[in-house]
């Protein structure tokens, strides 16, 4: 039997940190689908492929190998890219790349395949709406743009990167707009998803809440 927990929400809503912790605690495989879009984006940058070159994008998608190990390290075509896919050139290009229909359909196929027969917690933008509309549990994590910008600035600081709050906030608002207004698989809460606003919650509180919801579900199925 497999259990699928879908976690969607906007950039910097804490999905990454929280799904990793919940996955570790409950023994669920954590799949970061944003990292998959980032890998396709990096591969396009490496090959100098632009948005309109459909044939070249198809070629990339035909050959791409994306792997995630148990420590959360990400490999693109055999090379580790865990940090590389978080750099600025990828950040700036990933949102448009994620609107390309053939990229989305290929990644949805991979996402379904990787979860087959396993217990997973998968995070993204369209997991509860498109990838697994029948997921056992759907969570929509949110936080105000201001709180998300504060978190992002603090995260950057920890990594030794100085960033301006106003610039980060502007980028977050811009990315939200693009992710939720795109035609294909826009970011939106599935009707049956549980909405959690984490603006005034600690990481531990959110983890505990989701853990409780999963245990309740496990009791039901
Ligand atoms: O979660 P993230 O910031 O790593 O996601 C990177 C980009 O990929 C973001 O602009 C939205 C897009 N994305 C998507 O369209 N669908 C997903 N399931 C996951 C991410």
Boltz pocket constraint, residues with backbone or C-beta under 6 A from the ligand:
constraints:
  - pocket:
      binder: B
      contacts: [[A, 11], [A, 12], [A, 33], [A, 34], [A, 35], [A, 37], [A, 38], [A, 94], [A, 95], [A, 98], [A, 123], [A, 124], [A, 125], [A, 126], [A, 127], [A, 175], [A, 179], [A, 185]]
      max_distance: 6.0
